[in-house]
């Protein structure tokens, strides 16, 4: 509260607020000066506050901080074209595993064949080349678009090296008749789904799965993200 003295001055007796009572004869000039000063301070503070807030906003919205440790995470999706069987399984990176003598993953005393395509079991363990051996046709004979898959009979057991073996079979991918055998090309087909009785052998290579069908023993089925291919069983002629 402000108290009016006899000399015309005013004395502040309150701590934080004051009451204006024009009927008690207060000096209107003093009050006017104090009111103007208070209003001016409020206006200046409001203007400076709004200016700082409007200038600070662009720095946070238009110039984000990027550090060297920032990495871009992309979403991934998994799809298949088959609705009758489960999605393609995820297989760990290929690796050599210890196995007992005679086991398909025991690479001891493996035949001296070039492993053009690495085949593994469902655990990612590399399988012997005399269990599954895939190779591309010779380029100098115009067969580079073909693929041949040698396996034991049934698939998953060893075949006797060297080839030809009495207990081994070959399955052929030759959609362009590069081998000159119409029956091999006619037996090949690209389909959308596996046979209803398809059985997963557990063998994997480069994102592909090897399946068999008891109702179709003369072929194997290679399944990947693009669909399914039927590779017929047959003998591959030599390349001169």
C-alpha positions as CSV (number, residue, x, y, z in Angstrom):
1,X,0.0,0.0,0.0
2,X,1.2,3.5,-0.7
3,X,0.9,6.1,2.2
4,X,0.7,9.8,1.3
5,X,3.0,12.1,3.4
6,X,2.4,15.7,4.3
7,X,5.1,16.9,1.9
8,X,3.5,15.4,-1.1
9,X,5.8,12.4,-1.4
10,X,4.7,8.8,-1.3
11,X,6.0,5.9,0.7
12,X,5.7,2.2,-0.3
13,X,4.5,0.1,2.6
14,X,3.6,-3.2,0.8
15,X,6.0,-6.0,-0.4
16,X,4.6,-7.1,-3.6
17,X,1.3,-5.4,-4.4
18,X,-0.3,-2.0,-4.0
19,X,-3.8,-0.7,-3.9
20,X,-4.9,2.5,-5.7
21,X,-7.6,4.5,-4.0
22,X,-8.2,7.8,-5.8
23,X,-10.6,9.0,-3.0
24,X,-7.8,9.2,-0.5
25,X,-6.0,12.1,-2.3
26,X,-3.0,10.3,-3.7
27,X,-0.8,12.2,-6.1
28,X,-2.1,11.3,-9.6
29,X,1.2,12.3,-11.2
30,X,3.2,9.8,-9.2
31,X,0.7,7.1,-9.9
32,X,0.6,7.9,-13.5
33,X,4.4,7.7,-13.8
34,X,4.5,4.4,-12.0
35,X,1.7,3.0,-14.1
36,X,3.4,4.1,-17.3
37,X,6.7,2.5,-16.1
38,X,4.9,-0.8,-15.2
39,X,3.1,-0.9,-18.5
40,X,6.3,-0.2,-20.5
41,X,8.2,-3.0,-18.7
42,X,5.4,-5.4,-19.5
43,X,5.3,-4.4,-23.2
44,X,9.1,-4.6,-23.5
45,X,9.2,-8.0,-21.9
46,X,6.4,-9.3,-24.0
47,X,8.1,-8.1,-27.2
48,X,11.5,-9.5,-26.4
49,X,10.0,-12.8,-25.3
50,X,8.0,-13.3,-28.5
51,X,11.0,-12.2,-30.6
52,X,13.3,-14.8,-29.0
53,X,10.7,-17.5,-29.5
54,X,10.2,-16.7,-33.1
55,X,13.9,-16.6,-33.8
56,X,14.7,-19.8,-31.9
57,X,12.2,-22.0,-33.8
58,X,14.0,-22.1,-37.1
59,X,17.2,-23.3,-35.5
60,X,15.5,-26.4,-34.1
61,X,13.3,-27.2,-37.1
62,X,15.5,-26.5,-40.1
63,X,19.0,-27.4,-38.9
64,X,18.8,-30.8,-37.2
65,X,22.0,-32.1,-35.7
66,X,23.5,-35.2,-37.4
67,X,26.4,-37.1,-36.0
68,X,28.7,-39.6,-37.6
69,X,27.1,-42.4,-35.6
70,X,23.7,-41.9,-37.2
71,X,22.6,-44.9,-39.3
72,X,19.6,-45.3,-41.5
73,X,17.4,-48.3,-40.6
74,X,15.3,-49.5,-43.5
75,X,12.2,-51.7,-43.0
76,X,12.3,-55.2,-44.5
77,X,9.5,-57.5,-45.6
78,X,9.3,-61.2,-46.4
79,X,6.9,-62.5,-49.0
80,X,6.4,-65.7,-50.9
81,X,4.3,-66.7,-53.8
82,X,3.1,-69.9,-52.2
83,X,0.1,-69.9,-49.9
84,X,0.1,-73.6,-49.3
85,X,3.4,-73.8,-47.4
86,X,5.1,-71.8,-44.8
87,X,7.3,-68.8,-45.7
88,X,10.9,-69.3,-46.7
89,X,13.0,-70.1,-43.7
90,X,15.9,-68.0,-42.5
91,X,19.2,-69.9,-42.7
92,X,22.4,-68.8,-40.9
93,X,25.5,-68.0,-43.0
94,X,27.1,-71.1,-44.4
95,X,29.8,-72.6,-42.2
96,X,31.7,-75.8,-41.7
97,X,30.5,-77.9,-38.9
98,X,32.0,-80.9,-37.1
99,X,30.2,-84.1,-37.9
100,X,30.7,-87.8,-37.3
101,X,32.2,-90.0,-40.0
102,X,29.5,-90.6,-42.7
103,X,27.5,-87.6,-41.7
104,X,26.4,-85.3,-44.6
105,X,28.2,-82.4,-43.0
106,X,31.5,-84.2,-42.4
107,X,33.8,-82.7,-45.0
108,X,36.7,-85.1,-44.3
109,X,38.0,-86.8,-47.5
110,X,35.5,-85.0,-49.6
111,X,35.7,-85.8,-53.4
112,X,37.8,-83.2,-55.4
113,X,34.9,-81.5,-57.0
114,X,34.6,-77.7,-57.4
115,X,31.8,-76.4,-55.2
116,X,30.2,-73.8,-57.5
117,X,27.1,-73.5,-55.4
118,X,27.3,-74.0,-51.6
119,X,24.5,-76.2,-50.2
120,X,23.9,-76.4,-46.5
121,X,21.5,-78.0,-44.1
122,X,18.9,-76.0,-42.2
123,X,21.4,-75.1,-39.6
124,X,23.7,-73.5,-42.1
125,X,26.3,-76.4,-42.0
126,X,27.9,-77.0,-45.4
127,X,27.0,-80.3,-46.9
128,X,29.4,-82.6,-48.7
129,X,29.6,-82.4,-52.5
130,X,28.8,-86.1,-52.8
131,X,25.5,-85.4,-51.1
132,X,24.4,-82.4,-53.2
133,X,26.5,-81.0,-56.0
134,X,25.2,-78.3,-58.3
135,X,27.1,-77.0,-61.3
136,X,26.5,-74.8,-64.3
137,X,26.8,-76.1,-67.9
138,X,29.9,-75.4,-69.9
139,X,30.0,-72.0,-71.6
140,X,32.1,-73.2,-74.6
141,X,29.3,-75.6,-75.4
142,X,26.6,-72.9,-75.0
143,X,25.2,-74.5,-71.8
144,X,25.9,-71.7,-69.4
145,X,22.2,-71.1,-68.7
146,X,21.7,-74.7,-67.5
147,X,22.0,-76.1,-64.0
148,X,22.6,-79.7,-63.0
149,X,21.9,-81.0,-59.5
150,X,23.6,-84.3,-58.5
151,X,22.2,-86.1,-55.5
152,X,22.1,-89.5,-54.0
153,X,18.9,-91.6,-54.3
154,X,17.0,-90.7,-52.2
155,X,18.0,-87.1,-51.9
156,X,20.2,-86.6,-48.8
157,X,22.4,-89.7,-49.0
158,X,25.8,-89.9,-50.6
159,X,26.4,-91.0,-54.1
160,X,29.6,-92.9,-55.0
161,X,32.4,-90.9,-56.6
162,X,33.5,-90.7,-59.4
163,X,30.5,-90.0,-61.7
164,X,28.7,-91.7,-63.3
165,X,27.6,-93.5,-60.2
166,X,25.1,-96.3,-60.0
167,X,23.4,-94.8,-56.9
168,X,23.4,-91.2,-57.9
169,X,20.9,-89.2,-60.0
170,X,20.9,-85.8,-61.8
171,X,18.1,-83.2,-62.0
172,X,18.3,-80.7,-64.8
173,X,17.3,-77.1,-65.3
174,X,17.3,-76.5,-69.1
175,X,14.4,-74.2,-70.1
176,X,16.1,-73.3,-73.5
177,X,17.0,-76.9,-74.6
178,X,20.7,-76.2,-74.5
179,X,21.4,-79.9,-73.9
180,X,19.5,-80.8,-77.0
181,X,17.1,-83.1,-75.2
182,X,13.5,-82.1,-75.6
183,X,12.3,-84.2,-72.7
184,X,14.5,-82.3,-70.2
185,X,13.1,-79.0,-71.4
186,X,9.5,-80.3,-71.4
187,X,10.0,-81.6,-67.8
188,X,11.1,-78.2,-66.6
189,X,8.4,-75.8,-65.4
190,X,8.1,-72.6,-63.4
191,X,5.1,-72.8,-61.1
192,X,3.7,-70.6,-58.3
193,X,3.3,-73.2,-55.6
194,X,4.8,-76.5,-54.4
195,X,2.9,-79.8,-54.8
196,X,0.4,-80.5,-52.1
197,X,2.5,-83.4,-50.8
198,X,5.8,-81.5,-51.0
199,X,8.4,-82.4,-48.4
200,X,11.2,-80.0,-47.4
201,X,14.6,-81.8,-47.4
202,X,16.2,-79.1,-45.2
203,X,18.8,-78.4,-47.9
204,X,19.5,-74.7,-48.7
205,X,21.6,-72.7,-51.2
206,X,21.6,-69.0,-51.9
207,X,18.1,-68.4,-50.5
208,X,16.7,-71.5,-52.2
209,X,15.1,-74.6,-50.7
210,X,15.2,-78.1,-52.0
211,X,11.8,-80.0,-51.9
212,X,10.7,-83.4,-53.1
213,X,7.3,-84.9,-53.8
214,X,6.5,-88.6,-53.2
215,X,3.9,-88.4,-56.0
216,X,6.5,-87.1,-58.4
217,X,9.8,-89.1,-57.8
218,X,11.2,-88.1,-61.2
219,X,11.8,-84.5,-60.2
220,X,12.9,-82.1,-57.4
221,X,11.5,-78.7,-56.6
222,X,13.6,-75.6,-56.1
223,X,11.8,-72.9,-54.2
224,X,12.8,-69.3,-53.7
225,X,11.2,-65.9,-53.4
226,X,10.2,-65.8,-57.0
227,X,8.3,-69.0,-56.9
228,X,9.0,-72.7,-57.6
229,X,10.8,-74.6,-60.3
230,X,10.4,-78.2,-61.2
231,X,13.7,-79.8,-62.3
232,X,13.2,-83.2,-64.0
233,X,15.4,-86.2,-63.6
234,X,17.5,-87.1,-66.5
235,X,21.0,-87.9,-68.0
236,X,23.1,-85.0,-69.1
237,X,25.2,-85.5,-72.3
238,X,28.9,-84.7,-72.3
239,X,30.5,-81.6,-73.8
240,X,33.1,-82.1,-76.5
